[in-house]
Amino acid sequence: MTFDATLIKVIGFDLDQTLYPKSPKIDESIQKYIYEKIAEHKNCTQEEARTLFTDLYKEGCGLSGSKTLEMLEIPNAQEIVQEALERADIASSLIPNQKTLELLHTLKKKYGNIDLITGSDVSNTTKKLEKLSIPKELFNYLITGEIATKSTGEAYILWFSKYPHLRPNEFLYIGDRVSSDYEAPDALGIKTILVNIKKEDPLLPVLQLSSLLDLKKIL
């Protein structure tokens, strides 16, 4: 799929699994949070929760984490997975990537405005950016999870308010999750690109890149 960046005046980035890729250590931190939630709802040990989840996850042959939780009858499954991404101790596993930092500087110089719109709260966002050696000052605005929610579109509407002179199609949002990073902003007229996508979904009418760094070829 081709992408026309002609009208873009401001670029927003997701943080979790967008400005850094997935890794086994990060997956472990996320899963630990999920096991804790299962243990709370099932009144069992974390080890028993792990077994419940992993047995069903393997049996499901490709079920998502949230679908597996739903099959375990855990309420608010999607919210739990999102919380795991945002609240688990991911920061300790993060390492700086000079190429990512160079990309952000290049895009800021070219387009003038880059922002961070994330579901993580401001404390976790700060920790993660510090671990990635990405200065907060690089972004014009930080819209974090406790301020506004992405999945409802609230965070994107707040983003619009920071640039009242711009139209929705002059905004570009870059993330990794279909629901909150593509569907929600797309419904408001924001252009979108998904990154760190292992397997492209041909039914999704959005540009899907295997790496954040592939943006260099597009923007």
N, C-alpha and C positions, 0 to 999 in steps of 0.2 A: 504494500500500500504506500502511495506517495503522500507527502505532507507539505502543505503550502504554509510557509512561515512568514509570508509577506506582510500580513497585518499585525503580527505579534508585537506588543509594546511592553508586556510584563509577563514574567515566567514564575510560576509557583511550583515548589517542590514538596512532595511528601518526604518524611524522614525515614521511618522504619521500613527497612528492606528496599529502600529506593536510593538513599545516599550511601548505603552500604549493602552488599549482597548477603544472601543467606549463607550460613555455614553450619556444620554439625554442632559446634559449641553454642551458637545462637539458638538453633532448634532445640537443644537440650534445655536451655533456660526457659524457652517458651513452653515446652512440654511440662516442665516442672510446675509452672504456674497452673496449667490446665489440670494436672493431677491433684493439686491442692484443692481446686474447685470441685472436682469429682468427689474427693474424699469428704469435703464439707457436706455435699448434697446426699451422698450415699452412706455417710456415717461409718467410713471405713478408713484403713490406713492408706498412706500415700502409695505404698508398695502394691496394695490391693487395687487401688485406683489405677496405677500404671498398668497392671495386668488387664483390668477391665477394658481400658482404652486401647492398649496395643493389640490385644487379641481380636477385638472387633475391627480395629483399623486395618489389620492385616487381612482379616476375613472379608472385609469390604472391598478389597482389591482396588484401591484408588479413591475410596471415600475421602472427602475433605474432613479436616478436624472438626468443623462445626456439625457436619452430617453425622459423624461418629458420636459426638456429644448428644445430638438429638435422639439417636438410637438408644443411647443410655438413659434417655428421659431426663437429661439435665436441662433445666430451664435457661432461657436466654443464651443459647449456644453460640450464636454469632457474636454476641456482645462479649462473651468470655474469651473467645479466640482473639478478638480485637484488643481486649484488656491485656491478654497475655503478650501480645506484640508491643503494647505500650508500657506495661508496668513490670514485666519480668526483668531480671538483672541482666540486661543485654549489654549495657555499657562496658562491663568488665571484659567482654569478648571482642570489643571493637578495636580496630587498629587504623591509623591514618592511611589514606591513599592519596599520594601527591597528584596523580592524574585526575582524580575527582575534584580536588581543590583547584587545579588549573582549569578544568572545564567550567566550574562555577565562575571563576574570575573572567574567563573568556566570554561567557554568556552575559555576565553583568556588563562588561565593556561594550558588547555588541548591541544588547537590547535596552540597557540602561537601568532596568529594574528586575531584581529577583527577590522572591519572598519564600518563606517557609510556612506551610499550612499543614499541621500535623495533629494526630489524635493523641500524641503523648502530652503529658502535662509539662508545665514550664520547667519544673525541677529536672525531670528525666530528659527533656529536650536539651537542657543546658549540659547535663552530664555527657550525653551522647555526642553532642557537637564538640565538646572539649576532648573527648577520647578520639574523635575523628580528626582533630586539629582543624576544624572548620570554624572560623571566628563568627560569632553571632552578628557582628557588625557588617558582615558581607550581605546580609539580608535587610531590605528596607523595613519589612514587617515580619514579625513572628506571630502567627495565629495558632495557639495551642489548644489542646483538648478541653481544658477547663473553661476556656473562653467561649468556644463555639464548636459544634459538632459537624463533622464533614458529611456523614451519611445522610443527614437530614437536609443538607444544602446550606445550613446556617453559616458555616465557616466561609463558604464561597460568597455568600451574600455580604458578609462582613468584609471580605476581600474586595468586592466591588466598591464598597464605601470608601476605601482608601484611595481609589482612583476614580472619582466621580466623572471625570472628563472622558473616560474610556468606555467603549462598548464591550459587551461580553466576548465577541469574537476577536478582541484584541488581547485577550487573556489566554495563556497556555498553562495547563496544569500537568505535572509529570509525577506519576506514582506507580504502584505495582498491583493494587487491588481493584478488581473490576467494579464492585459495588460502590465503594467510597471514593475511588480515584478516577473512575471513568463515568459510570452511570450518573452519579450525583452532579458532578460539574457539567457533564454533557447536557443534562436536562435544563441547565441554565444558559446554555449557549457557549460555554467555555470550550475551547479546543483542548484536546487531551492526547497524551502519549503514555503508554504503559511500558515500563522497563523491568529488567531482571526477570523476564518471562522465559521459563524453561521450554514450554511447549505452546506455540502460538495457536489460538483458537480462531479458525478461519471464519467462524460465524460472527465474530465481533468486528464491527466496522470502525476499528481504531488501530492506529499504528502500534505494533507490539515489538519491542526490541529485547534482545537477549541480555544486553548490558546497558547500564547507564551511560557508559563511555561511547556507545554507538550514536549518541545524540550529536557527536561531532560531525557525523556525516549528514545529519538532517538539518541542524540549526546553524 
